Amino acid sequence: MARPKRQQPMLAIVRAYLQEHLPELQDAPLRLRMLDGPPGSPRYTVTIEKCRPGACPHNIPSDIAAAGACPVRSCAQRTSIRLLLDLKGEVVSVIRSDLHWS
């Protein structure tokens, strides 16, 4: 019998934050990365990107952009959020831009 998939608790915290503060991005894919740093520094970063519907000015297929693989670094059609979280899962910083975070 297959084991149930383990959920990352930080993703649940981020989904709840998005639902409350940024509902337009709550269905976008999340990319979670662990950070290394001194005590008290942010431990996780979560990036969320979503392109506005319509034709891409750079002719990038929508499925590539939705997967976070867009080669364009900065685009006016993209809404991008980067959240920094501490070890407890509290949001320390929110950066809103049009950048593709890699």
GITA-V209433 format. One record per residue. RES is the residue in one letter. SS is DSSP state (helix for helix, strand for strand, loop for the rest). PHI is phi in radians with two decimals (none if undefined). OMEGA is omega in whole degrees, 0 to 359 (999 if undefined). Layout:
res:RES ss:SS phi:PHI omega:OMEGA
res:RES ss:SS phi:PHI omega:OMEGA
//
This chain:
res:M ss:loop phi:none omega:181
res:A ss:loop phi:-1.26 omega:178
res:R ss:loop phi:-1.37 omega:178
res:P ss:loop phi:-1.17 omega:180
res:K ss:loop phi:-1.19 omega:181
res:R ss:loop phi:-1.42 omega:179
res:Q ss:loop phi:-1.56 omega:175
res:Q ss:loop phi:-1.38 omega:184
res:P ss:helix phi:-1.08 omega:180
res:M ss:helix phi:-1.14 omega:179
res:L ss:helix phi:-1.16 omega:176
res:A ss:helix phi:-1.13 omega:178
res:I ss:helix phi:-1.12 omega:180
res:V ss:helix phi:-1.16 omega:178
res:R ss:helix phi:-1.04 omega:178
res:A ss:helix phi:-1.12 omega:178
res:Y ss:helix phi:-1.11 omega:180
res:L ss:helix phi:-1.11 omega:180
res:Q ss:helix phi:-1.06 omega:181
res:E ss:helix phi:-1.42 omega:189
res:H ss:helix phi:-1.83 omega:184
res:L ss:loop phi:-2.40 omega:186
res:P ss:helix phi:-1.08 omega:179
res:E ss:helix phi:-1.20 omega:180
res:L ss:helix phi:-1.94 omega:187
res:Q ss:loop phi:-1.17 omega:180
res:D ss:loop phi:-1.72 omega:181
res:A ss:loop phi:-1.31 omega:178
res:P ss:loop phi:-1.12 omega:179
res:L ss:strand phi:-1.87 omega:175
res:R ss:strand phi:-2.11 omega:183
res:L ss:strand phi:-1.79 omega:175
res:R ss:strand phi:-2.32 omega:174
res:M ss:strand phi:-1.48 omega:179
res:L ss:loop phi:-1.92 omega:177
res:D ss:loop phi:-2.06 omega:180
res:G ss:loop phi:-3.03 omega:181
res:P ss:loop phi:-1.20 omega:178
res:P ss:loop phi:-0.98 omega:179
res:G ss:loop phi:1.57 omega:180
res:S ss:loop phi:-1.51 omega:177
res:P ss:loop phi:-1.01 omega:183
res:R ss:loop phi:-1.89 omega:182
res:Y ss:strand phi:-2.36 omega:169
res:T ss:strand phi:-2.21 omega:178
res:V ss:strand phi:-2.20 omega:177
res:T ss:strand phi:-1.97 omega:180
res:I ss:strand phi:-2.30 omega:179
res:E ss:strand phi:-2.29 omega:177
res:K ss:strand phi:-2.62 omega:177
res:C ss:strand phi:-1.55 omega:176
res:R ss:loop phi:-1.22 omega:179
res:P ss:loop phi:-1.13 omega:179
res:G ss:loop phi:2.17 omega:182
res:A ss:loop phi:-1.27 omega:178
res:C ss:loop phi:-1.34 omega:179
res:P ss:loop phi:-1.20 omega:181
res:H ss:loop phi:-1.87 omega:179
res:N ss:loop phi:1.03 omega:175
res:I ss:loop phi:-1.57 omega:178
res:P ss:loop phi:-1.03 omega:184
res:S ss:helix phi:-1.09 omega:180
res:D ss:helix phi:-1.21 omega:177
res:I ss:helix phi:-1.22 omega:179
res:A ss:helix phi:-1.12 omega:180
res:A ss:helix phi:-1.16 omega:179
res:A ss:loop phi:-1.44 omega:180
res:G ss:loop phi:1.38 omega:182
res:A ss:loop phi:-1.88 omega:180
res:C ss:loop phi:-1.18 omega:181
res:P ss:loop phi:-1.38 omega:181
res:V ss:loop phi:-1.44 omega:185
res:R ss:loop phi:-1.18 omega:182
res:S ss:strand phi:-2.31 omega:183
res:C ss:loop phi:-2.52 omega:180
res:A ss:loop phi:-1.19 omega:179
res:Q ss:loop phi:-1.44 omega:186
res:R ss:strand phi:-1.76 omega:167
res:T ss:strand phi:-1.92 omega:184
res:S ss:strand phi:-2.25 omega:178
res:I ss:strand phi:-2.19 omega:173
res:R ss:strand phi:-2.16 omega:179
res:L ss:strand phi:-1.85 omega:172
res:L ss:strand phi:-1.90 omega:182
res:L ss:strand phi:-2.13 omega:176
res:D ss:loop phi:-1.51 omega:184
res:L ss:loop phi:-1.11 omega:180
res:K ss:loop phi:-1.47 omega:181
res:G ss:loop phi:1.66 omega:178
res:E ss:loop phi:-1.45 omega:180
res:V ss:strand phi:-1.28 omega:182
res:V ss:strand phi:-1.66 omega:184
res:S ss:strand phi:-2.62 omega:175
res:V ss:strand phi:-2.22 omega:178
res:I ss:strand phi:-2.03 omega:180
res:R ss:strand phi:-1.92 omega:182
res:S ss:strand phi:-2.78 omega:174
res:D ss:loop phi:-2.03 omega:182
res:L ss:strand phi:-1.47 omega:170
res:H ss:loop phi:-1.65 omega:181
res:W ss:loop phi:-1.43 omega:179
res:S ss:loop phi:-2.07 omega:999
//
